[in-house]
Amino acid sequence: PASPHGTTEKLTFTATVTGVTGIKPTGSVTIHDGRGDTCTGNLRSAGTAKCSFSEKKGLRNITAHYNGDSNYTTVAKTKKVVVKG
């Protein structure tokens, strides 16, 4: 039988943070899935951080929030994502 909660799909989101030439951003990125779940990932040497969520189908507003470091201030960006489930 079908789950009463609906099916979910595991999605991995990658946030990329870039800086000026020669000064790489460090620190972490917190990703919010728009439903109350959050995940914080440390930036890797390529300037990326990844987080995974299990999502039901529907429209999500995914927000990536760079937490800043000694060279860069915080910044956030939101994208709409359709989960097909």
N, C-alpha and C positions, 0 to 999 in steps of 0.2 A: 504494500500500500504506500501511497505517497505520504511524505512527511507533512504533518499539519503546519509546520513552520516554513514550508517551501524549501526549494533546493538552494544551495549556496555554491558559489564559485570562488576558488582561491585566486586572488589577484595580487600581483606584486607591482608596486609603484616605485619608480626610481626618480629621485630628485637630483638635479645637477646644479651645482653652485659654481659660478665662475667669477674670477676677480680680474684685476689688472695684471698685465704681463709681469712675471717674476714674483708675485705675491699671491700664493695659493690660499684660498679660504680654508680654515680648519674649524673643528668643532662638530656640531651636530645639526640634524634636521628633524623636526617633529612633523609627522604627517597625520592629519585628521581625516577620517573617512566620511564626515558629515552626519554620522549616526551616533557619535559619542565615543567611538573607538579611536585610540591614538597609538602611535608607534614612534619611537625615537631611534634614529640610526646615526652612527658616527660617519663623518665624511671619510671616504677612502682617498688614496693619492690622486685618483682621477677626478675628484671633486663630486663624487656621487654617494648617495645614501639610499638604501632600499628598505622598504617595509612591505609586509604582506598582510592582507585581511581576507576573511571569508565574507563575501557579500551576497545578499539576495538580489534578484533582478530589480532593476529600476534605475532612476536617475540619482547620481551621487555628486555632491560638491566636494571634491578632494582638495584639501589645502595643505601645501608644503610650507613650513615655517622654518627658515634658516635662523638659528639661534644666535648668530654673530660670533665674533672673536675679537682679538685686540686690534685688528686692522679693518674689520668690516662690521657694519651695523646689522641689526636684524631686518629681515624682509620676508614677506609672505606672498604666495601666489595661489589662486584657486582656479581649478579647471572643472568643468562639468564632464562627468563620465557616465555612459550608459552601460549598465551591467545587464547582459542578455540572459544570464542564468541558465 
